[in-house]
Amino acid sequence: MATQQKEVSNAIGLEETGTERQEPKKEEKTFTVEEAVETIGFGRFHIALFLIMGSTGVVEAMEIMLIAVVSPLIRCEWQLNDWQVALVTTMVFFGYMIFSILFGLLADRYGRWKILLISFLWGAYFSLLTSFSPSYIWFVFLRAMVGCGVSGHAQGLIIKTEFLPTKYRGYMLPLSQVFWLAGSLLIIGLASVVNPTIGWRWLIRIASIPGIILILAFKFIPESARYNVSTGNNKAAIATLERIAKMNRSVMPEGILVEPVHEKRGRFRDLLDSKYLRTTLQIWIIWLGIAFAYYGVILASAELLERDMVCSLQTAAAAKELGDDSEESRSPCHCRLFAPSDYRIMIISTIGEIALNPLNILSINFLGRRLSLSITMGCTALFFLFLNICTTSTGLIGFLFMLRALVAANFNTIYIYTAEVYPTTMRALGMGTSGSLCRIGAMVAPFIAQVLMSASFLGALCLFSGMCAVCAISAFTLPIETKGRALQRNQLKQQIQNRVLYRTWVKGAAFQIRPP
């Protein structure tokens, strides 16, 4: 019997080539990180984690939305043309796109916490430097550097995902949208007060403060236990899990922590492996389309509201008024500063991003990630076409409000799905590459929302709607549903578990292997 048991153990060892595994004694209990997270449950640690890591969304929203509220002022100060103003936004997303992949690779190799800290230090430093820009060229360059730093903030979401028990991920992760909303409203509110008084440079300096404060709070959040075990650092993982159990006033599972070590981590070719190829390609399409629609709505909103699309003939007085505005817009300085009403409209449309959050949470948890995303993407496609309906200004604001709500729900769902579908060894890289494709959509959106829409309004709407329809189909046909599924550790371990089920019999300690 002992000989047979030894042969079976050797067979398993051959299947786990490339991994190191601590073999427990034959009657000793073992547990994995996933089992520990589920046993410890939700508690005070996760509330602190949600508040601190969620606040990364506040900082990211403030940095991304900052350009929208300072554009009129830098246009006036440096007498910029439309394409020069648009180039600022494009370069921010270009920096974001390039460094999303780089930070994803580094996070899978050196840890999520380290990359998150570096990205915040980077972003805060260059954001402060932006406020001292002596010229337009320096402003564009420094904002591109800020975009590079902001791309690493996604590691906060990954850390949250890897610490949350399975049944809470579908509820807690969508609530992170509240932090993005808070950051957007905060920067708009600050701009309405600071811009007319002490100027845009002080607005940038004040907007950098939340990021600096948040850096100090990072010391309360440990490195991901899943990442630690994926690198063989079981001691650090156990210390982290024991700390969480103590904070939550819970207990650790009995036994010793046993996890395979995956030597090769964060490889781009793993995303295109046969097991994940279809999933990866469809996810990339969805991310690109969602960002294309999201930033398209934001950029088009001001123009649509300004035109006040009413299905009636304009009076002569109104036409004259529009003519006067046109003269003003052609002034040498190109100065068209935001009025208080403009800030109010921005606030109303931004609040729309939280409108569908409760319904989104329910649909994610009851309908699943794929079906929920396909429904919201389909509705987004319809509402883009609704913008072509003759309506009042109030009706138009209502359509834009719903569009902001739907595109925000789309982002919620795809963030959760992407973080859940990939194993620990490539999760950060999967998020990073998806974030890069997302920024390509954001870089293209201005040309459609501001250039094509002026030439062919219906043509632009059909392009936005068509892209959303493609994303809806792609979401519905995703090969993997992650609802209720435990986070995957690595591909090799899952393959072994699918082929082999081994257990120790209490009587005689016989080692039995059988197919599932």
C-alpha positions as CSV (number, residue, x, y, z in Angstrom):
1,M,0.0,0.0,0.0
2,A,2.8,2.4,0.9
3,T,4.5,1.7,-2.5
4,Q,1.2,2.4,-4.3
5,Q,0.7,5.7,-2.4
6,K,4.3,6.8,-3.3
7,E,3.8,6.1,-7.0
8,V,0.5,8.1,-7.0
9,S,2.2,11.0,-5.2
10,N,5.0,11.0,-7.8
11,A,2.4,11.1,-10.6
12,I,0.9,14.2,-9.1
13,G,4.3,15.7,-8.8
14,L,4.9,15.2,-12.5
15,E,1.7,17.0,-13.4
16,E,2.7,19.9,-11.2
17,T,6.0,20.5,-13.0
18,G,7.1,24.1,-12.6
19,T,5.4,24.5,-9.2
20,E,6.6,24.0,-5.6
21,R,4.1,22.6,-3.2
22,Q,4.3,22.0,0.5
23,E,3.2,18.4,1.0
24,P,1.1,18.1,4.2
25,K,1.3,15.0,6.4
26,K,-1.3,12.4,5.4
27,E,-3.7,13.3,8.2
28,E,-3.0,17.0,8.5
29,K,-5.7,19.5,7.4
30,T,-4.9,22.1,4.7
31,F,-6.6,25.2,3.3
32,T,-6.2,27.6,0.5
33,V,-6.3,31.4,0.4
34,E,-9.8,31.2,-1.2
35,E,-11.0,29.0,1.7
36,A,-9.4,31.3,4.3
37,V,-11.1,34.4,2.8
38,E,-14.4,32.7,2.8
39,T,-14.0,31.3,6.3
40,I,-12.9,34.7,7.8
41,G,-15.9,36.4,6.1
42,F,-16.8,40.0,5.7
43,G,-16.0,42.5,8.5
44,R,-14.2,45.6,9.7
45,F,-11.1,45.0,7.6
46,H,-13.2,44.9,4.4
47,I,-15.0,48.2,5.4
48,A,-11.6,49.9,5.8
49,L,-10.4,48.3,2.5
50,F,-13.5,49.5,0.7
51,L,-13.1,53.1,2.0
52,I,-9.4,53.4,1.3
53,M,-9.1,51.5,-2.0
54,G,-12.5,52.9,-3.1
55,S,-11.1,56.4,-2.6
56,T,-8.6,55.8,-5.4
57,G,-11.6,56.3,-7.6
58,V,-12.1,59.8,-6.1
59,V,-8.5,60.8,-7.1
60,E,-8.8,59.2,-10.5
61,A,-12.1,60.9,-11.3
62,M,-10.7,64.3,-10.2
63,E,-7.6,63.9,-12.4
64,I,-9.5,62.7,-15.5
65,M,-12.4,65.3,-15.2
66,L,-10.0,68.1,-14.4
67,I,-9.3,68.8,-18.1
68,A,-13.0,69.3,-18.8
69,V,-13.2,72.2,-16.2
70,V,-9.9,73.9,-17.0
71,S,-10.1,73.7,-20.8
72,P,-11.9,77.1,-21.3
73,L,-9.3,78.8,-19.2
74,I,-6.2,77.4,-20.8
75,R,-7.8,78.0,-24.2
76,C,-8.1,81.7,-23.2
77,E,-4.7,82.0,-21.6
78,W,-2.7,80.5,-24.4
79,Q,-5.2,81.3,-27.3
80,L,-5.6,77.7,-28.3
81,N,-7.6,76.3,-31.2
82,D,-10.1,73.4,-30.8
83,W,-7.7,70.7,-31.9
84,Q,-5.1,71.9,-29.4
85,V,-7.6,71.7,-26.5
86,A,-8.6,68.2,-27.7
87,L,-5.0,67.1,-27.9
88,V,-4.6,67.6,-24.1
89,T,-7.3,65.0,-23.4
90,T,-5.9,62.6,-26.1
91,M,-2.4,62.8,-24.6
92,V,-3.7,62.0,-21.1
93,F,-5.4,58.9,-22.4
94,F,-2.3,58.0,-24.5
95,G,-0.2,58.0,-21.3
96,Y,-2.8,56.0,-19.6
97,M,-2.9,53.4,-22.4
98,I,0.9,52.8,-22.5
99,F,1.4,52.6,-18.8
100,S,-1.7,50.4,-18.1
101,I,0.1,47.5,-19.7
102,L,3.4,48.3,-18.0
103,F,1.9,48.6,-14.6
104,G,-0.1,45.5,-15.1
105,L,3.0,43.5,-15.9
106,L,4.9,45.0,-13.0
107,A,2.0,44.3,-10.6
108,D,1.9,40.6,-11.4
109,R,5.6,40.3,-10.9
110,Y,6.3,42.6,-8.0
111,G,3.0,43.1,-6.2
112,R,-0.2,45.1,-6.4
113,W,0.5,47.3,-3.4
114,K,3.9,48.5,-4.6
115,I,2.7,49.5,-8.0
116,L,-0.4,51.3,-6.5
117,L,1.9,53.3,-4.2
118,I,4.3,54.2,-7.1
119,S,1.4,55.2,-9.4
120,F,0.0,57.6,-6.7
121,L,3.4,59.1,-6.0
122,W,3.9,59.6,-9.7
123,G,0.5,61.1,-10.3
124,A,0.6,63.5,-7.4
125,Y,4.1,64.7,-8.4
126,F,3.3,65.4,-12.0
127,S,-0.1,66.9,-11.2
128,L,1.5,69.4,-8.9
129,L,4.1,70.2,-11.6
130,T,1.3,70.8,-14.1
131,S,0.1,73.8,-12.0
132,F,3.5,75.5,-12.8
133,S,3.4,74.9,-16.6
134,P,4.9,77.9,-18.3
135,S,3.5,77.0,-21.7
136,Y,1.0,74.9,-23.6
137,I,3.6,72.3,-24.6
138,W,4.7,71.8,-21.0
139,F,1.0,71.5,-19.9
140,V,0.4,68.7,-22.5
141,F,3.5,66.8,-21.5
142,L,2.9,67.0,-17.8
143,R,-0.8,66.0,-18.1
144,A,0.3,63.0,-20.2
145,M,2.6,62.0,-17.3
146,V,-0.4,62.3,-14.9
147,G,-2.3,59.9,-17.2
148,C,0.6,57.5,-16.9
149,G,0.3,57.6,-13.1
150,V,-3.5,57.3,-13.0
151,S,-3.3,54.1,-15.0
152,G,-1.9,52.3,-12.0
153,H,-4.9,53.1,-9.8
154,A,-6.7,50.0,-11.1
155,Q,-4.5,48.0,-8.7
156,G,-6.7,49.2,-5.9
157,L,-9.7,47.5,-7.5
158,I,-7.6,44.3,-7.9
159,I,-6.6,44.3,-4.2
160,K,-10.3,44.8,-3.2
161,T,-11.4,41.9,-5.5
162,E,-8.7,39.5,-4.1
163,F,-9.7,40.2,-0.5
164,L,-13.5,40.1,-0.8
165,P,-15.4,36.9,-0.2
166,T,-17.2,35.6,-3.3
167,K,-20.8,36.5,-2.3
168,Y,-19.8,40.1,-1.5
169,R,-17.9,41.0,-4.7
170,G,-21.1,41.5,-6.7
171,Y,-22.4,44.0,-4.1
172,M,-19.3,45.9,-2.9
173,L,-17.5,46.4,-6.2
174,P,-20.3,48.2,-8.0
175,L,-20.6,50.6,-5.0
176,S,-17.1,51.8,-5.9
177,Q,-18.9,53.9,-8.5
178,V,-20.0,56.1,-5.6
179,F,-16.3,57.2,-5.2
180,W,-16.0,58.1,-8.9
181,L,-19.2,60.1,-8.6
182,A,-17.8,61.9,-5.5
183,G,-14.6,62.7,-7.3
184,S,-16.4,64.1,-10.3
185,L,-18.8,66.2,-8.3
186,L,-15.9,67.4,-6.1
187,I,-13.8,68.7,-9.0
188,I,-16.8,70.4,-10.6
189,G,-17.8,72.0,-7.3
190,L,-14.2,73.2,-6.7
191,A,-14.0,74.5,-10.2
192,S,-17.1,76.6,-9.9
193,V,-15.5,78.3,-6.9
194,V,-11.8,78.3,-7.6
195,N,-11.7,79.0,-11.3
196,P,-13.4,82.4,-11.2
197,T,-11.5,83.6,-8.1
198,I,-7.9,82.3,-7.9
199,G,-7.5,80.5,-11.2
200,W,-7.0,77.1,-12.7
201,R,-3.5,76.6,-11.4
202,W,-4.7,76.7,-7.8
203,L,-7.5,74.3,-8.8
204,I,-4.9,71.7,-9.9
205,R,-2.9,72.2,-6.6
206,I,-6.0,71.7,-4.5
207,A,-7.1,68.7,-6.5
208,S,-3.8,67.0,-5.8
209,I,-4.4,67.1,-2.0
210,P,-6.7,64.0,-1.8
211,G,-4.2,61.8,-3.6
212,I,-1.4,62.9,-1.2
213,I,-3.6,62.1,1.8
214,L,-4.5,58.7,0.4
215,I,-0.9,57.7,0.1
216,L,-0.6,58.0,3.9
217,A,-3.6,55.7,4.3
218,F,-2.0,52.9,2.2
219,K,0.1,51.6,5.1
220,F,-3.1,50.2,6.6
221,I,-3.7,48.0,3.6
222,P,-1.5,44.9,3.2
223,E,-0.3,43.3,0.0
224,S,-2.7,40.8,-1.6
225,A,-2.5,37.4,0.1
226,R,-3.3,35.8,-3.3
227,Y,-0.3,37.5,-4.8
228,N,2.0,36.4,-1.9
229,V,1.1,32.7,-2.3
230,S,1.4,32.9,-6.1
231,T,5.1,33.9,-5.5
232,G,5.7,31.3,-2.7
233,N,5.6,33.8,0.2
234,N,3.2,31.7,2.3
235,K,4.5,33.2,5.5
236,A,3.5,36.8,4.5
237,A,0.1,35.5,3.2
238,I,-0.6,33.8,6.6
239,A,0.4,36.9,8.5
240,T,-2.0,39.0,6.4
241,L,-4.9,36.5,6.7
242,E,-4.4,36.3,10.5
243,R,-4.4,40.1,10.7
244,I,-7.7,40.2,8.7
245,A,-9.2,37.5,11.0
246,K,-8.2,39.5,14.1
247,M,-9.8,42.7,12.7
248,N,-13.0,40.9,11.7
249,R,-13.1,39.1,15.1
250,S,-13.1,35.8,13.2
251,V,-11.0,32.7,13.0
252,M,-8.6,31.2,10.5
253,P,-9.5,27.8,9.1
254,E,-7.7,24.8,10.7
255,G,-4.6,23.3,9.1
256,I,-1.7,24.7,7.1
257,L,-1.8,27.0,4.0
258,V,-1.1,24.9,0.8
259,E,-0.9,26.6,-2.5
260,P,1.1,25.9,-5.7
261,V,3.8,28.4,-6.7
262,H,3.6,29.6,-10.2
263,E,7.0,30.6,-11.4
264,K,6.0,32.4,-14.6
265,R,3.7,35.3,-13.9
266,G,2.4,38.3,-15.8
267,R,3.1,36.9,-19.3
268,F,1.3,38.6,-22.2
269,R,1.0,35.4,-24.1
270,D,-1.0,33.8,-21.3
271,L,-3.9,36.2,-22.2
272,L,-3.9,34.7,-25.7
273,D,-3.6,31.1,-24.6
274,S,-6.3,28.9,-26.1
275,K,-8.1,28.8,-22.8
276,Y,-8.5,32.6,-22.6
277,L,-8.1,33.7,-26.2
278,R,-11.8,34.2,-27.0
279,T,-12.5,35.7,-23.6
280,T,-9.6,38.1,-23.9
281,L,-10.5,39.3,-27.4
282,Q,-14.2,39.8,-26.5
283,I,-13.3,41.6,-23.3
284,W,-11.0,44.0,-25.3
285,I,-13.8,44.8,-27.7
286,I,-16.2,45.5,-24.8
287,W,-13.7,47.7,-22.9
288,L,-13.0,49.7,-26.1
289,G,-16.7,50.2,-26.9
290,I,-17.6,51.2,-23.3
291,A,-14.9,53.9,-23.1
292,F,-15.9,55.1,-26.6
293,A,-19.5,55.5,-25.5
294,Y,-18.7,56.9,-22.0
295,Y,-16.3,59.7,-23.1
296,G,-18.4,60.3,-26.2
297,V,-21.4,61.1,-24.0
298,I,-19.3,63.4,-21.8
299,L,-17.8,65.3,-24.7
300,A,-21.0,65.6,-26.7
301,S,-23.2,66.7,-23.7
302,A,-22.0,70.3,-23.6
303,E,-22.4,70.8,-27.3
304,L,-25.8,69.2,-27.4
305,L,-27.1,71.2,-24.5
306,E,-25.6,74.4,-25.8
307,R,-27.4,73.9,-29.2
308,D,-30.7,73.4,-27.2
309,M,-32.1,70.9,-29.8
310,V,-35.8,71.9,-29.9
311,C,-38.0,70.5,-32.6
312,S,-39.3,73.8,-33.8
313,L,-38.3,76.8,-35.9
314,Q,-36.0,79.3,-34.2
315,T,-37.3,82.8,-34.0
316,A,-35.4,85.7,-35.5
317,A,-34.4,86.9,-32.2
318,A,-33.0,83.5,-31.2
319,A,-31.2,83.2,-34.5
320,K,-29.6,86.6,-33.9
321,E,-28.6,85.5,-30.4
322,L,-27.0,82.4,-31.9
323,G,-25.2,84.6,-34.4
324,D,-23.8,86.8,-31.7
325,D,-22.5,83.7,-29.9
326,S,-20.8,82.6,-33.0
327,E,-19.0,86.0,-33.3
328,E,-17.9,85.6,-29.7
329,S,-16.6,82.1,-30.4
330,R,-14.5,83.4,-33.2
331,S,-12.8,86.0,-31.1
332,P,-9.0,86.0,-31.2
333,C,-8.7,84.8,-27.6
334,H,-11.3,82.0,-28.0
335,C,-12.6,82.8,-24.5
336,R,-15.8,81.1,-23.6
337,L,-15.7,80.5,-19.9
338,F,-18.2,78.3,-18.0
339,A,-21.2,80.1,-16.6
340,P,-22.9,78.9,-13.3
341,S,-25.6,77.2,-15.5
342,D,-22.9,75.2,-17.2
343,Y,-21.6,73.8,-13.9
344,R,-25.2,73.0,-12.9
345,I,-25.7,71.0,-16.1
346,M,-22.5,69.1,-15.5
347,I,-23.5,68.2,-12.0
348,I,-27.0,67.0,-13.1
349,S,-25.5,64.8,-15.9
350,T,-22.8,63.4,-13.5
351,I,-25.3,62.4,-10.9
352,G,-26.9,60.2,-13.5
353,E,-23.9,57.9,-13.2
354,I,-25.2,56.6,-9.8
355,A,-28.9,56.4,-10.8
356,L,-28.9,52.8,-12.0
357,N,-26.4,51.5,-9.4
358,P,-28.9,49.7,-7.2
359,L,-30.5,48.0,-10.2
360,N,-27.1,47.2,-11.6
361,I,-26.1,45.5,-8.3
362,L,-29.2,43.4,-8.3
363,S,-28.9,42.4,-12.0
364,I,-25.2,41.5,-11.6
365,N,-25.9,39.2,-8.7
366,F,-29.2,37.6,-9.9
367,L,-28.8,37.6,-13.7
368,G,-25.1,37.2,-13.8
369,R,-22.3,39.4,-15.3
370,R,-22.7,38.5,-18.9
371,L,-26.5,38.9,-19.2
372,S,-26.5,42.1,-17.1
373,L,-23.8,43.7,-19.3
374,S,-25.5,42.7,-22.6
375,I,-28.8,44.3,-21.4
376,T,-27.2,47.6,-20.3
377,M,-25.1,47.8,-23.5
378,G,-28.2,47.1,-25.6
379,C,-30.1,49.9,-23.8
380,T,-27.1,52.2,-24.3
381,A,-27.3,51.6,-28.1
382,L,-31.0,52.5,-28.0
383,F,-30.6,55.7,-26.0
384,F,-27.9,57.0,-28.4
385,L,-30.5,56.7,-31.2
386,F,-33.1,58.4,-29.0
387,L,-30.9,61.6,-29.0
388,N,-32.1,62.0,-32.6
389,I,-35.7,62.4,-31.5
390,C,-37.1,65.9,-31.6
391,T,-37.6,66.9,-28.0
392,T,-37.3,69.8,-25.6
393,S,-34.1,70.8,-23.8
394,T,-35.5,69.0,-20.7
395,G,-36.1,65.9,-22.7
396,L,-32.6,66.0,-24.1
397,I,-31.1,66.4,-20.5
398,G,-33.2,63.3,-19.6
399,F,-31.8,61.3,-22.4
400,L,-28.2,62.3,-21.5
401,F,-28.9,61.5,-17.8
402,M,-30.0,58.0,-18.7
403,L,-27.0,57.6,-21.0
404,R,-24.6,58.5,-18.2
405,A,-26.4,56.0,-16.0
406,L,-26.1,53.2,-18.5
407,V,-22.5,53.7,-19.5
408,A,-21.5,53.9,-15.8
409,A,-23.4,50.6,-15.2
410,N,-21.4,49.1,-18.2
411,F,-18.1,50.1,-16.6
412,N,-19.2,48.6,-13.2
413,T,-20.0,45.2,-14.7
414,I,-16.9,44.9,-17.0
415,Y,-14.6,45.9,-14.2
416,I,-16.0,43.1,-12.0
417,Y,-16.0,40.6,-14.8
418,T,-12.4,41.3,-15.9
419,A,-11.1,41.1,-12.3
420,E,-12.9,37.8,-11.7
421,V,-12.3,35.9,-15.0
422,Y,-8.5,35.8,-14.9
423,P,-6.3,33.8,-12.5
424,T,-4.1,35.5,-9.9
425,T,-1.0,35.1,-12.0
426,M,-2.4,37.3,-14.8
427,R,-5.2,39.3,-13.2
428,A,-3.3,42.6,-13.1
429,L,-2.0,42.1,-16.6
430,G,-5.6,41.4,-17.8
431,M,-6.8,44.6,-16.2
432,G,-3.9,46.6,-17.6
433,T,-4.3,45.5,-21.2
434,S,-8.1,46.0,-21.0
435,G,-7.5,49.5,-19.6
436,S,-5.2,50.2,-22.5
437,L,-7.8,49.2,-25.1
438,C,-10.3,51.3,-23.1
439,R,-8.2,54.4,-23.7
440,I,-8.0,53.9,-27.4
441,G,-11.8,54.2,-27.4
442,A,-11.5,57.4,-25.3
443,M,-8.9,58.8,-27.7
444,V,-11.2,58.2,-30.7
445,A,-14.4,59.5,-29.1
446,P,-13.5,63.3,-29.4
447,F,-13.2,63.0,-33.2
448,I,-16.7,61.5,-33.4
449,A,-18.4,63.6,-30.7
450,Q,-16.9,66.9,-31.7
451,V,-16.0,66.6,-35.4
452,L,-18.2,64.1,-37.1
453,M,-21.3,65.1,-35.0
454,S,-21.0,68.6,-36.4
455,A,-21.0,67.3,-39.9
456,S,-23.5,64.5,-39.6
457,F,-25.4,64.3,-36.3
458,L,-27.3,61.1,-37.2
459,G,-24.1,59.5,-38.6
460,A,-22.3,60.1,-35.3
461,L,-25.2,58.7,-33.2
462,C,-25.4,55.6,-35.4
463,L,-21.6,55.0,-35.0
464,F,-21.9,55.2,-31.2
465,S,-25.1,53.0,-31.2
466,G,-23.6,50.4,-33.5
467,M,-20.5,50.1,-31.4
468,C,-22.6,49.5,-28.3
469,A,-24.7,46.9,-30.1
470,V,-21.5,45.0,-31.0
471,C,-20.5,45.1,-27.4
472,A,-23.9,43.8,-26.3
473,I,-23.5,40.8,-28.6
474,S,-19.9,40.3,-27.4
475,A,-21.0,40.4,-23.8
476,F,-23.9,37.9,-24.3
477,T,-21.5,35.4,-26.0
478,L,-18.7,35.6,-23.5
479,P,-17.6,31.9,-22.8
480,I,-17.2,32.2,-19.0
481,E,-19.7,33.4,-16.4
482,T,-18.0,34.5,-13.2
483,K,-21.1,34.9,-11.0
484,G,-20.6,32.9,-7.8
485,R,-17.3,31.6,-9.0
486,A,-14.2,31.5,-6.8
487,L,-11.2,33.6,-8.0
488,Q,-8.9,31.4,-10.0
489,R,-5.3,30.9,-8.6
490,N,-3.4,29.6,-11.6
491,Q,-4.1,27.7,-14.8
492,L,-1.9,24.6,-13.9
493,K,-3.6,24.1,-10.6
494,Q,-7.1,24.3,-12.1
495,Q,-6.1,21.8,-14.8
496,I,-4.8,19.3,-12.2
497,Q,-8.0,19.7,-10.1
498,N,-10.1,19.1,-13.1
499,R,-8.3,15.8,-13.9
500,V,-7.5,14.5,-10.5
501,L,-9.5,14.2,-7.2
502,Y,-7.4,12.8,-4.4
503,R,-8.3,12.3,-0.8
504,T,-7.0,10.5,2.3
505,W,-9.2,7.7,3.7
506,V,-9.5,7.7,7.5
507,K,-9.3,3.9,7.6
508,G,-5.9,2.7,6.6
509,A,-4.9,6.1,5.2
510,A,-5.4,4.8,1.7
511,F,-4.7,7.3,-1.1
512,Q,-7.4,7.1,-3.7
513,I,-7.5,8.9,-7.1
514,R,-10.5,9.0,-9.3
515,P,-11.9,11.3,-12.0
516,P,-14.5,13.9,-11.0
